[in-house]
């Protein structure tokens, strides 16, 4: 995670600290690249807190991190899990131009629950961000995730799938929401594994290249093997 440990937002599902972040650490991209090279990582996921205090939402730091990793570890693939950049002009364009292999941005929940769960964000903008990334680079894999158990119903989840496919999103993750503390949004339902299996099949039928749906699915878990599977799925689909 880059850009510090303090977020400018306070989403009801997230336990990251909220407040006034520290200034951007300009040495961070180089230090990250050194660590990636030292560990000989095959695949790296770069994510961040929301940085609404920055003019570009932190996009430039993502760009620098990607470029430094490409420079020092050219065989390492990169995946970004970005915030929505608060609709700041040119942010997603800059990140895509740096050529990550996967662009991930999680919609997190169904649109009806945004005012309670993700009140500082806009569902339509999250979809636009992913659609725009694919428009800028058709070869880029796009990815997004949902938590369930927040109060949504299955019809709403299916509608989100349809919205994602309309934006040409390749990879969908669905996992069980777990409440970080008593102060956060409650778990309203523990979804049984059989329903996750149903969601997975439904999403595959709708045309996603890859779907991970289970109680313990998390957005970046097994990201390295998932990237291999994504490439294989694209080849198999002749896309």
Residue, then its C-alpha position, 0 to 999 in steps of 0.5 A: x500500500x502506497x501513499x501512507x496509512x491515513x485515508x481522507x475518507x471514512x467508509x463504513x466497511x473499512x478499518x483504515x485510519x481516517x484523518x489528515x495524511x502525511x505529505x507524499x513520500x517521493x522516495x517511495x517508488x524507488x524503495x518499492x522497486x528495490x523491495x520487489x527486485x530483492x524479493x524477486x516477485x513475479x506479480x505485484x499489487x499496488x494499492x493505496x488509501x484515498x488521497x482526496x487532498x492531492x490534486x491528482x488523487x495520488x495518480x502520479x505516485x502510482x505512475x512512478x511506482x509502476x515505472x520504477x518496477x518496470x525499470x528494475x524488474x522488467x519480468x514482474x507483472x503489475x496490478x493496480x488497485x486504485x481509489x476512484x481519484x474523486x473524478x479528478x481529470x487525467x488521473x486514470x489516464x495517467x495510470x493506464x499510460x504507465x502500462x500496468x497489466x491489471x487495473x482493479x478498482x472495487x465497486x464494493x457494494x450495490x448502488x442502493x447501499x452506497x449512501x450507507x457503506x461508501x458515502x463519499x464515492x459514486x457507483x456510476x463513477x467507479x464503473x466509468x473509471x473501469x470502462x475508461x481504463x479499458x477504452x484507453x488500453x483494450x489489452x489491459x485486464x480490468x477487475x472489480x470486486x463486491x462484498x456481500x452480506x451488507x444488506x444487498x439481495x441477489x437481484x441487485x448483485x446480478x444487476x451489478x454484474x450486468x453493469x460491469x459487463x457493460x463496461x467490459x470488466x474482465x475479472x469479478x471477485x465476490x467475498x463475504x463482508x466481515x465487520x472490522x469493529x462494532x463501530x463499522x457497518x454490521x454483517x447482515x447476513x453470512x452468505x452460504x458457499x452454495x450461493x457463492x457458487x451460484x454467483x460464480x456460475x452466473x457471472x461466468x455465464x454473463x461473460x466474465x473471463x474469470x470469477x472468484x466467488x467464495x466466503x474468503x475471496x479477497x480482491x488481491x488474494x492469489x493475484x499472481x495465479x489469477x493473472x496467469x488464469x486471466x491470460x489463459x482465459x483470454x487466449x481460450x476465448x480468442x479475445 
